Amino acid sequence: MAFQATAWAWSVSIPFGKKLVLLALADMADENMSCFPGQRRLSAMTCMSVSTVARALSDLEDEGFIRREARHRENGSRTSDR
């Protein structure tokens, strides 16, 4: 189902950096339009720094393009957001 998410991401009119992160997320989306890549993985995919990816994710969430849900391991430590 990534193709539906990717088609949607292409249709969104936002600045290049945010669009690239959104496209990377869309490329990994499952049938529920959900994914949980780490920021380092997104950084590698987009050739952007981790801090730039983090800022883009924050902006995308603030602007209503994505929703993030914190995830935790069994020991209580954080892992990538869904």
Secondary structure, DSSP 8 states (H G I E B T S, - for coil): -HHHHHHHHHH----HHHHHHHHHHHHT--TTS-----HHHHHHHHT--HHHHHHHHHHHHHTTS-----EE-TTS-EE---
